[in-house]
Amino acid sequence: MTLFELLILLLVAGICGALGQAITGFSRGGCLVSIALGFVGAVLGMWLARVLGLPELFAVQIGTTNFPIVWSIIGSALFVAVIALLTRRYY
C-alpha cells in the first residue's frame, strides 16, 4: 500500500465515521476520532453483516484493500450510539 492509498483510505474512513456521528447526533472529537470511528465501524459492521448473513452492499477498492462503505457507516453509527448512551451526562 502506497502513501497515497493510505491517505485515501484514511479520508474515506473519516467521512464514514463523520456520517455515523451525524446519524446519531452525538459528536466527540475531531478528524482523528472520525477516522477511528470509520475503522471501528467497518469492523463492527462487517462482523454484524457476517452474523446476519447479509451481503457486502457497497465497497470501495483502494489499492488491494476493500473498504465497506455502507457497513462502516452503520457500524460507526451503532458504536457512537452505544458510546452516547454510556457517556450521557445526567443532571
Order of alpha helices (4+ residues) and beta strands (2+ residues): alpha-alpha-beta-beta-alpha
